[in-house]
Amino acid sequence: IFDPLTHTPFANNTIPTPRFDSVGMQVLAHYPVPNVTGANNFVRTGTEPDNQDQADFRVDRYFGEKHRFFARYTYFHDDDNPVTPLPDGSGSLTSGVIGHAITRGDALAGDYNWTLSPSMLNQFRFGYSRRDLNQSSLQNGGITVPGLPQNSFSSVLPIFTVAGLQQIGPTTAANSKFTTSITEYMDTFSIVRGRHTIKFGTDIRREALEVLNPPNPTGSFAFSTTGSNSSSVAGSGNALASLLLGQVNAFTIDIQKQVIQPRAHIAEFFVGDDWTVSNRLTLNIGTRYTLNFPSTEIHDQGAVFNLNTQVLDFPHTARNLECCDFGPRVGLAYRVGETWVIRSGYGMIYFEQSGITTPFTIPQFPFVQTLGQQSPDNISGAFTLANGPTVQVTAPNPNSGLGQGVFGTDRNNGSGYSQQWNLTVQKVIGKDWNVELSYLGSKNTRLGIPDANINQLPSQDLAMGSALLTKVANPYFGQIPASSSLGAATIAEQQLLRPYPKFTSVALFRDNVGNSSYNAVAAKLEKRLSHGLTVNASY
């Protein structure tokens, strides 16, 4: 074990007590005494209390013959407190809830039917659902590291990871406040005219999210052999010794001071006609027009990296509104003979603008950002724990992304949509047997895919081989924050050859450019109940 001040070994591999780091000693006190022998020398068994309450209420009311009203309210409450690896609440949880989680769900649905005449009906529906999750873990941690930036959840015990030992501190992202809600208004008017049953109406939805969840609000401090080792002695150093000396190898902290509140609105208008052409043929024809309004954040806490100017823009939205998202639908049922029926259909459905299950398309960086400090050589510590880190948080500005990963967007990328089609032939054999053969297909377009880093080394430069790792003068030294991996006086040459050399990564946020297809053939054989026997087989 080497002294980080003199770079000479401590006598008898023993660190003098006066050299112990004051904060490191507080961390050490959180480790329990071993209770079993072996490498994994602590075992804990506990009971995880999980209390749930649920209630449903429903009202049905008729007002004369023409008016019917229905309403339902559902309440849900869950209180789940997990068992942590260590008695003080520390340790990494990899499944289930990761903190004391209190969940509340509320759902309200209403339906009003008005029969204007025997051939006309108006149906109005309302729906609202809301889910709240408040999750906490070690929020009165008792250890304060100097120099931490102002942040939410500032009293939480930081995470301290010592190589080879269980971590002290909560699981990453164990402290959060999360609320999501959906409000929907839907009105459908139906009218019967001869062989036509026509329906038209509107479907309007509002989706809201409120989230405060910096993964590591008071920082994550990693300890390895860095600070207690020597480059000239293989296998030297000890992670626990580095903790006692306060020699931090790596530090990261996630900054989110305010609740992020994205909002999205979707409006759809539809019309359809069920047309009984004859006693053999029925057609279903219609279309749905979808307006996916680009999502916003109510306080404009969002930024988009401009690929041309290489600075952050702060727009109100990150996408453009599409004007022409029409989704046609057509179907038919045709009775060829007394024992043959053919059914077929096609439909196009537009879904969220991001191409996945969320409608929110504006990046939240730098209103949510990660800062860090790293040992420059894995020999000297990044800083001394008792003195704290030196990272600085600046107010969001066009250059906030320097030396970090940033997100751009393709404003013209359209909403995702799905095309689905099918063809089914049904045949009755004898009195009791039915045979069915079907084909089903679908194609999904503009699906969301993982955000890909476009700040890649040009392929023609790969021929430089190991020369790409050569350290050269950093032309951006002094412009990029020193806490960034790109902020040193020298930098690997390969970084300067990237399209955006001042940034670690550049990705297009929720870039829905994926697609998928599905094709299937299905067969079904059915025998109706007769003589005490029924058969149902499918493939």
HELIX and SHEET records of a PDB file:
HELIX    1   1 ALA A   11  ASN A   13  5                                   3    
HELIX    2   2 THR A   17  ARG A   19  5                                   3    
HELIX    3   3 SER A   22  LEU A   28  1                                   7    
HELIX    4   4 ALA A  239  LEU A  245  1                                   7    
HELIX    5   5 SER A  459  LEU A  469  5                                  11    
HELIX    6   6 GLU A  493  LEU A  496  1                                   4    
SHEET    1   A14 ASP A  50  PHE A  63  0                                        
SHEET    2   A14 HIS A  67  ASP A  80 -1                                        
SHEET    3   A14 HIS A 100  SER A 117 -1                                        
SHEET    4   A14 MET A 120  SER A 136 -1                                        
SHEET    5   A14 SER A 176  ARG A 193 -1                                        
SHEET    6   A14 HIS A 196  LEU A 212 -1                                        
SHEET    7   A14 PRO A 262  THR A 276 -1                                        
SHEET    8   A14 LEU A 281  GLU A 297 -1                                        
SHEET    9   A14 ASP A 325  ARG A 335 -1                                        
SHEET   10   A14 TRP A 340  TYR A 350 -1                                        
SHEET   11   A14 TYR A 417  ILE A 429 -1                                        
SHEET   12   A14 TRP A 433  LEU A 447 -1                                        
SHEET   13   A14 GLY A 514  SER A 530 -1                                        
SHEET   14   A14 LEU A 533  SER A 538 -1                                        
SHEET    1   B 4 ILE A 159  VAL A 162  0                                        
SHEET    2   B 4 SER A 220  PHE A 223  1                                        
SHEET    3   B 4 ALA A 250  ILE A 255 -1                                        
SHEET    4   B 4 GLN A 369  GLN A 374 -1                                        
SHEET    1   C 2 GLN A 247  VAL A 248  0                                        
SHEET    2   C 2 PHE A 383  THR A 384 -1                                        
SHEET    1   D 2 VAL A 304  PHE A 305  0                                        
SHEET    2   D 2 LEU A 312  ASP A 313 -1                                        
SHEET    1   E 2 GLY A 405  GLY A 408  0                                        
SHEET    2   E 2 SER A 505  LEU A 508  1                                        
SHEET    1   F 2 LYS A 471  ALA A 473  0                                        
SHEET    2   F 2 THR A 490  ALA A 492 -1                                        
END                                                                             
